[in-house]
Amino acid sequence: MKKLSKLLLALSFALSITSSAFAVTVASWGGAYTESQKLGYGDPTAKALGVDINWVDYSGGLSEIKAQKEAGAITWDIIDVFAFDTINGCDEGIFVEFDFDKDFPAAPDGTPASEDFFAPMPSKCAVGNILYSWNYAYDTRAFDGKAPSTIKDFFNTKRFPGKRAIYKSALTNLEIALAGDGVYMGKGGSEIYKLLETEAGVNRAMNKIKELCTDPNGGCVFWSAGAQPPELLVAGEVVMATGWNGRFFNAEVGEGAPIAQVWDGQGLDYEYFALVKGGPDEANAKKALAMMTNTEMLAGSAKYIAYAPYRLSSLEIIKANEPWYKDGKTEMMPQMPTAPANTKKYFLVDPFFWADNGTELGEKWEAMKAGL
């Protein structure tokens, strides 16, 4: 069976060479996200370089690229990955290490690439793509003109009664709970994570969630799919919901849903590109990756989706050319998770913390939920 799998992968590789003439292939997550990548910077880069760029969907992780490598039949050149995948892929020799300021162009004002990205890279094999937000939205019909505006308001069931929708797992809920309980967040949430390294901090966060879920004026609905939070709000099943800003944006702007977002206390999460070592067209893929992640190209993706380009200089392009969204009327700076107005109080989701503590905290979280 293993030999057959290798044979099939090799055959697939041979066919891809014949049909694409060594086109650069990018594996990403599909849907509106990949569409924003393709239209925002993939197609313009392909045109500028005279190289075909093909986009394929995958389900995350490194298992598929490992199988391709083992079979000697690598078909992907670039992969959109999470932080820890860049670390593991780098350690295992799957991805190319970058000389960052040599391999990626400076900002238009000459700022080196390493200083133009919102946050440092998690490994030598990563280049930032987008940042998205774990924030919350509320039903604008629910409170008779009153409007929640802080992360504390999410937990204030006396002033804002009604059920809340929160993510099914501990990830980001513990950080949000401490922020909502008045904990000083520190730069990028550093103080939040220091507190979560202690048993007292974890218990405080868990108790804050438990208090919300058992409050007669509150209550919790747990969501698992990104489409659910705006759906629950529109249906009137909850009055507030945590979720991903892109989903809220699509509902609010694209569908006219009666919801509004709150950025205070948001959690910023990230996506990266990695370059596959020994990919079918590594040389052109490296050129394409450098162009796709330059200032102008990353700004282009925000025409199609409400995720923030990783480059700080890209925000200047958006701001100078509003309304930036594809509909020609929606300004995108207020929708960018990294806009100065939206980053007065935030935390950067810490992949190292969750890698080290996720299993233990997950078990404690599920025990807390079972007792509600």
HELIX and SHEET records of a PDB file:
HELIX    1   1 LYS A    2  SER A   20  1                                  19    
HELIX    2   2 GLY A   31  GLN A   37  1                                   7    
HELIX    3   3 LYS A   38  GLY A   42  3                                   5    
HELIX    4   4 ASP A   43  LEU A   49  1                                   7    
HELIX    5   5 SER A   63  GLU A   70  1                                   8    
HELIX    6   6 ALA A   83  ASP A   91  1                                   9    
HELIX    7   7 PHE A  100  ASP A  103  1                                   4    
HELIX    8   8 ALA A  113  ASP A  116  1                                   4    
HELIX    9   9 ILE A  151  PHE A  154  1                                   4    
HELIX   10  10 ASN A  173  GLY A  180  1                                   8    
HELIX   11  11 LYS A  187  GLY A  189  5                                   3    
HELIX   12  12 SER A  190  LEU A  196  1                                   7    
HELIX   13  13 GLU A  199  THR A  214  1                                  16    
HELIX   14  14 GLN A  228  VAL A  234  1                                   7    
HELIX   15  15 ASN A  245  PHE A  249  1                                   5    
HELIX   16  16 ASN A  250  GLY A  254  3                                   5    
HELIX   17  17 GLU A  282  MET A  292  1                                  11    
HELIX   18  18 THR A  295  SER A  301  1                                   7    
HELIX   19  19 LEU A  312  ALA A  320  1                                   9    
HELIX   20  20 MET A  333  GLN A  335  5                                   3    
HELIX   21  21 PRO A  340  ASN A  342  5                                   3    
HELIX   22  22 PRO A  351  ALA A  370  1                                  20    
SHEET    1   A 8 ILE A  53  ASP A  57  0                                        
SHEET    2   A 8 VAL A  24  SER A  28  1                                        
SHEET    3   A 8 ILE A  78  VAL A  81  1                                        
SHEET    4   A 8 ILE A 259  LEU A 275 -1                                        
SHEET    5   A 8 VAL A 127  ASP A 139 -1                                        
SHEET    6   A 8 MET A 240  TRP A 244 -1                                        
SHEET    7   A 8 ARG A 164  TYR A 167  1                                        
SHEET    8   A 8 CYS A 220  TRP A 223  1                                        
SHEET    1   B 5 ILE A  53  ASP A  57  0                                        
SHEET    2   B 5 VAL A  24  SER A  28  1                                        
SHEET    3   B 5 ILE A  78  VAL A  81  1                                        
SHEET    4   B 5 ILE A 259  LEU A 275 -1                                        
SHEET    5   B 5 TYR A 346  LEU A 348  1                                        
SHEET    1   C 6 ILE A  53  ASP A  57  0                                        
SHEET    2   C 6 VAL A  24  SER A  28  1                                        
SHEET    3   C 6 ILE A  78  VAL A  81  1                                        
SHEET    4   C 6 ILE A 259  LEU A 275 -1                                        
SHEET    5   C 6 VAL A 127  ASP A 139 -1                                        
SHEET    6   C 6 ALA A 308  PRO A 309 -1                                        
END                                                                             
